[in-house]
């Protein structure tokens, strides 16, 4: 029986609420140079930074403002605020942009810093560097607040200053830039006050880490044992699928009204009362169906099973997650296994992992949700939003994986970049990363030290089953689209779901929008009376023809490193074509979607 490279252990409790002692907040503005190919090169025009020392112990709060019009001045400001044995936090809203405009890799290398950690995925960005006597971490404020700075400011009553970027003076642009930093400073101070005054948790690098720290500080009631059984972890990963996003009808619907219903905090709702794995007990190569039924009375389980189902209820991973009918093998979690047993869908049970279980999230969800409702009633939009982020972010932390980068050695003269290489002896490709004068190789991926994917897998499985139950209550033909925690229904569907509706109660439905016109074109691609939703298409994109859009591409740090252009920020104009081929079911001539029918031989 194989093991992963991780020592089995119990998760430790958090002990304190700590905050960073040194923070710099920064924003930059640029001027554009149009390149011969039509791309737009962004160059630093001016910027504002503020050094903030929160009040702690006998130290008073301190705030130092600084304006600059060249990158070297900013980095001198940063260098002057580093301190021995104290990490400096540098925060920007869209770090990808500001770090590149300020030529971060170039100046950090010149200052003698080496890379400790780098992560850039979606809006999350973390760059940790150090040298003898100094340590800096660069963070994107969207690690905690995945929204526009304008929205953050409105929540706190601080409006942005609107400017015409092409024609405004430096003086007006400077006011605009400083206001953005003022908003960012207010957001961070507000966040710190929220965490400390409510004894929530320490300030961590991401909202998921904050949620985990909050859980382990105040609500860790049942000991959770982290195991290293590779076969069991592989099954946990097989069972881990996201929310259910499906079209049940494609085309235009005009016989409204139609209602977009949202579940009040779906994942917290299924976390609050259900039990979850806390300790790996045993893995079985196979078992009889009655034996699995007996185990599920007191344990959580993950099992590879052969099902024969007339219902599109079980998620199967392919290129996309689909919900077929028929006979097929699938890896399921406790709530799905119980449903399969109750409805006589199980034929054969293969490998099965058994866990001790406990209601590990009850106090956490009840307390944070009550706090959210209290702040909502008080009109404190900022704090109720923070509660929402903490509630919705915890489950995913249990499923965390990490890249393994192995340092190959110094590379002082190599430009910063990520390079795809080919290893002929292994007949495979690999990645090399050159950063801050060193070369690193991506050698694989590993489970996080405290990851327990069985927990995350169970949360999303309970969520899918919750949504499926709502669909069954609404009745076939009365729902047209779903996306994780939302469902679009007609008048009949809403009437059947009336007893599930409550604007405040956890896990209940609320009407998010009423529309008389509805045009469903695909996944995350539909039009209502009030809005047009198209995933991957920016709001300011220009539709050149049906399904063809022209829009700007603002690259991430990871993207710039892969392109070998990490020394400057270039905005490209790209064309995106939406093919709108539905691949999660068969589209019938009348627009209704028929689930795939799988039939393994007996």
N, C-alpha and C positions, 0 to 999 in steps of 0.2 A: 504494500500500500504506500503510494508516494506521498511526499510532503512538499509544501512550498517552503521557501527560505524565510520563515517567520516563526519566532518562538511563540508557542501557545501561552496565552496570558489572560488575565482579567483586566478589563478596562478600569483605569484609575479614575477616581472622582476629582473634579476640579476643586480648587481650594480657595481661590481669591478672585477678586474683580480688579484687574490691573488695566491701566491705560498707557499708551505711549507718552513719553515725557518730552519728546521733541518732534514737531511736525512742521513740514513746509508744504504749503499749498500753492500751486502754480497754474497759470493759464497764459497762453501765447496767442498772438494774432500775427497773420502773415500777409504778404503780398504775393500775387501770382504772376508767374512768367509762363506764357504759352509756348510750348515746345513745337518744333516743326511737324510732329505727328499729331498735334492737336491736344496732347496731354497738358496738364497744368502743374507746373513745379511750384511748390509752396516754399517760400523763404521767410525767415523770421523778420517781422517788422517791429514788434514791441511785445513786452510782456510784463506781468505783475506776479510777484511772489510775496508770501507772508509767512514769517516764522511764528509758530504758535507753541507756547509752552503752557500746557494746562496746569491748573493749580493742583499741587500735591504736597503732602507733608507740610513743611514750613515755607515752601516755595510759592510765591504769588504768581498769578497768571501773567504771562508776558506775550506781547504781540509786536513784531517788527515788520513793517511794510517795506517793500523794495520794488522799484521799477527798473526795467532794463531794456536795451535795444540791441544787445548782442549776446550770443550764447556764453562767451567766456565770462561775462559779468555775472550771469546767473550761476555758473558753476563755482565761481569764487564765493558767491553768497552761500551756496550749499556747503562748500568746504569750510567756511568760517563758522558753521553751526554744527559741525560734527564734534562729538565728544567721546572720550575714552570710555569704553564699556557701556555706552548708551547708544542704542540703535536710533538712527534718524529715519523718520517716515517722510517720504516725499509723495504727495498725492495730487493727481490731476484728473479732471473729468474728460475721459478719452485719452488715456496715457499713450496709446499707439501714436497719436498725432503729436502731442506736446513733447514727448521724449525724443521723437525723431526730428522735429523742428529744432530742438535744442541740441541735436547731434550727440545724444546721450552716450552711445557706444564709444564714439571718438574721445570724448572728454573723460569718461570713466577710465578708459585705457590709459590715457595720458596721465591721469592722477594716480595710477598704480593699483586700481581695483581689479579684483578677480571675481569671476562669477561663482556664486554659491547656489542659486536656484533661479530658474526661469520657467514661467508658465504663461502661455497666452492662448486662450481658447474662447471664442465668442467675445463677449465684453469683459471677460475676466482677464486681468493682466497682473502678474507679480514678477518683479525683477529684484533679486536679493544679491548684493555685492558686498565685498569686504576687503580690507587690507589691514596690516598690523595697526591696531589702535583705532580703527574706524569701521563702522558697519552702517550700510544704508539699504533700505527697502523702498522700492518704487511701486506704488499701488494705483490702480484705477478706482475712482470713487464708484464706478458702476459695478465693482465687485460687491458692493452693498446695495446700491441704488440703481437698478437697470432701467433708467429713465432719463429723459432730457434734463439738463440743468435748469431750464426754464420751468419745468414742472416741479422740480425740487424747490426753486425759489418761490413759486406761487404758494406752495404748501406752507412756507415759512413767512409769507407776506413780504417777500423781497423780489420785486419784479426785475427782469433783465432790462438793460437799456438798449433799445432798438437803434441800429445804425444802418446806413447804406455803405456796405463794405467797399464798394468800388469808388465812391466819391467822398467819403468822410475824411475829416482832418485827423492828424495824429492825436490831437488833444481829445477829440470826441471818441476816437477808437480806444484811447487809453482809459477814458472813463468807463467805456463798455467793458473793457478787459478787467479793470479793477473790480467792477460790480460782479463779474463772474466769480472772481476769487472771493469776494465778500459773501456771495451765496454759498460757495463751497466751504468757506470757513464756518458759516452759520450751520450748514448741514452737519459737518463733523462735530462741532461743539454740541449741537442738539442731540446727535447720536450718542456721544459720550455721556451727556447728562441723563439720557434715557437709560443707558446701561447701568450707570452707577447709582442713580437715585432709586431705581427699582431693584437693585442688586440682581440684575439679569445675568451678566457675564463680563468677562474681559473683552476688550476689542481685538478681534482677530482679523486676518487678511481678507476673508470672504464672509458673506452672509451665512453660508452653510456652516462654516467653522464657528461663527458666533452662535448659531443655533445649537450646535453640538456642545459648545462650552456652556451655554445656558442650561442645557439638559443635564450635563454632568455636574454642574454646580448645585442645582437646586432640586432636581427631579429624578435622580438616579437611584431608584428604589429597589431594583432587582439586579443582582450582579450579572454582567454579560461576559461570557467566556469566548475569547477569540481563538479559533482553532487553525490548524495548518494542513488539514487533510485535503490533498490536491483533487482527488476524485470527487469529494463532496463539494468543494469550491467550484469545480467545473460544472457540476449539476446546478449549483446556485446561479452561476452565470447563464447557463442555458435557460433557466426559468425566468430570468430577469428581463422583462419587457416593459415598455413605457405605457403611456395612456392610449386609449382607443380613439383613433381619428379615422373616420370613415364617411363616405357618401353613401346614402341609401337611395338617392335619386339624383340624376344629373339632368339639368335643363332648367327652363324657366317655369316658375309657378306664379300664377296671378290670382288664384282664388283664395286670397287671404281672409282674415289676418293669419300671420305666422308669428311664432314667439321664440325668441332665443332665450333659453333657460340656462342659468348657471347654478351649480351646486355651491353652497356656502362652504368654502374651504374643504374640498373633497378629500384630499389626503389626510389632513388633521381629523376629519370626520370618521374615517375608517381606522385611524390610529388610536382614537380615544378609548374604545371599548374592546377591541379585539386583542387577542394574545399573539405574541410574536416570538420567534426563536431567540433563546438566550444561551443555549449550550448544545453543542453537537454531541449526540449520544452514540449513533451507530449508522453504518451504511450497509444495506442489504443488496445483494446482486439481483434478487427477485423475491416476490412473495405472492401469496394468494390474495385475491380481492378481499375476502372476509378479514384477513389479517391486517390489511391496510385500514379497513373500516374500524377495526378495534383500536389500532394505534392512534387514529385521528380523534378519538374521544378525549384523549388527554395530552396529545403531543402535536407539534407542528411537523409537517412532512413536505419534502420535495421529491417527486417521483417521475420517472419516465414511464409513460403509460400508453397503451394502445386503446384508443377510444373509437366508438361508433356512435356518432351524434347527428341528429337531424337539425340541431340548433347551431348557429354560427356564434359560439360562445367562447371557444378556446383559442388563444392567440398562438399563431405559428410563425416562427421567424423564417423569413426568406429574404429576398432583396428588400422587401418591405414586410412589415408585420401584417398578416392576413388572418381572417376568421372563417375558416372553411367549415363545410359539413362533410359527413362521410366517415370513412375509416382511416385513421392515421395515427402515427406515434407523435407524442408531444410531451414536453416536460412541464409539469404543473405544480402549483403550490397548494397549500392547505385549503383556501376557500374554493379553488377550482376543483380540487380533488373531492371535496365534500359535495359540491354540486353534481359532479360526474357520478358519484355513488348514489345520491338521492334520485337521479334521473336515469339510472341504469345504463350509463354510457360507457362504463369501464369494462374492457374485455380482458386485458392482460396488464400486470404490473411488473415493470422491470426494476432497474436500480432505484433504490429508495433511500433517502437520507432522513433520519429521525432526530428531532430536536426536543429538548426541554423547552417549555414555553411559559410566558408570563405577560401580564398586561403592563408593558413597560412604559407606555406613553400617556397613561390616563391623567395623571396629575399635571404633566407638562402641557398637554393640550387644553385641559380645563382651565388652568391658570392663565395661560397666555391668551386664549380666546376670550376669557372673561375680561382680561385687561384691555384687549382690543375693543370690545364692545363698550367698556367704560370710557375709553378715550374717544370713541366714535360719538357717544352720547354727549360728551363734554365739548365736542367740536374740535378736538385736538387731532387734526388730520395727519400731522407728522408722526405722532406716536402710534396711532392706530395702523398706519402704513408699516412702521417698523415691526409691530407685532405680527402683521400679516406676513412680512418677509421671513421672520423667524419661524413662524408656524409652517410655512410651505417649503422651507429649505432643509429641515432636519433629515427627512427620509433619505434624500439622495446621498448624504454624507456617508451612510453605511455602505454604499456601493462604490466608493472611491477607488480608482486605480491610478497608478503613477508610471510615467516613463522612467526607464533606467538608462541614464547617460553615463558612460564610462569615459573618464579622462584619459586621452591617449598621450598627451604631453604638451609642451609649450609650442606655440606657433606665432611668435611675436610679429612677423611681417605679413601674416595673412589678413586679408580684409574680412570683416565680420559678415558671415553668411551661413546658410545651411545648404549643403551640397548632397545631391543624390549620387551614390556610387554603386558600381556593380562588382560583385565578387564572383569571378568565373569559377573558382574552385567549389563554391557553395551554390552556384547558379541562382543567386538571389541579389536583390538590391538592398542597400542600406543607406543610412543617413549619417553624415558628418556635420557637426556644428562648430564653426569657428567663432568664438566670442572672447573679447578682452584678452587676446594674445594666447589663447589655449584652444586645443582641439578636443572635441568630445564625439563619441560614437554612440548612437542609439542601439542598445543591445537587447532591448526587450521591454516588457511591461510587467508590473508587479502589483499585488494587492497592497492597499494602504495598510499601515501597521495596525490600525484599529478597524479596518473594513470588515464587514459581515454582510455580504451581498444577499444572504437569505432574508435579512430584515427588509432591505429595499425591495426585493422581489415580492415579498408578501404584501407590502404596502401597495404597490402598483397593481398586484393581483386583486386585492380587496377593492381597489378603486375601479378596476374594470368590471368586476362583478356587481358593484354598486350601480354603475352606469347601465349595465345590461339589465338589471332589475327595473330601472326606470323605463327603459325601452319596452320591456315586456308589459309593464303597467299601461304605458301609452298605447300600445297595440300596433301591430304591423300596419303600415300605410299611413300612420299618424306622426311618424318621425322621419326626418329627411336627411339629417346630418348630425354627427357628433364629433366632439373634439375634447378628449380627456375629461373635462368636468362640465361640459355644456352640451345641450341638445336642442335642436330646432324642431319644433312641433307645430301642428295645426290646432285649430280650436278644439277639436275632439280630443286630441292628445293632452292639451292643457286641462280640459275638464276632468279627464281621468287621473291626472297628476295633481289635482287641486289639493288633496289632503297632504301632499308632500311639500307644499309651498309655504314658505315663511321667510320673510326678508332677513331675519336676524338669527334664527336657530341654526346651530351648527349642523351641516349635512342636509339642510332643507334647500328647496329650489327658490330662486327669485327670478322674476321676469327682467331680463337685461335690456331687451329691445322688442318692440312690436313693429312688424312690417307687413304691408299689404302686397308688396312685390318681393319676390325672392328668385334669384338666378344662381343656381349652384353649378359651377364649372369644373370643380375638382377639389382636392384636399387643400384646405386653407385658401380657397379661391372661390369667393362668392360675393354677390351684390345684394344689398338690402336697400330700403328707402333712404337710410341714413348714411351708409358707408359702403366702401368697396374694399374687400380684403383680398390681397394677393401676396402670398408669402414670397419673399425674395425680391420684390419690386418696391423701390423707394417711393416715397410720397411725391417727390418732385420729378419722377421719371416721365418721359414723353413717349406716348404710344404712337409708334410710327405706322403701324398697321395692326390688324387684328392679331393679338397675342404676341406682338413684337414691340419691345420697349427699349428705349435708349436711356441710360442712366449713368451717373458717376459711380466709380468704384474707389472707395476710400480704404486703402489697404491696412491690414493689421501688421504688427511687428513681425509675427511669424511669416506672413506673406511677403513682406519686404526682405526678410532674411533669405527666404527661398528663391526670390528673384535676384538676389545678389545686389539689391539697391537699398541697403540700410543706411546710407549716408545722406539721404534726402527724401522728402515726402512728395510723391507725385500722384496726383489724382487723374485716373484714366477715365475715358468715356467708353463704355462697353454697350453691346447690344445683347439683350436677353430674349430668347424665343421660348414661349410657353407651348409645349407640345400637347399638354392636357390629355394625355392618354391615361385612362384610369386602369390601374394595375392591381387593385385589391378585390376585384370581383368581375363578373361578367355583366356588361351593360346590355339590358334588353331593349327592344325596339321602342318601348313606351317610356324609357328613361329610368326605370327601376333597376336597382343593382341586385343581381343574383349571386349568392356566395359561391366560391369555388367548391367543387365536389370532388373530394379525394377518396379513392377507393383502393386500399392496399389489398392484395389477394389474401384469402384465408390461409 
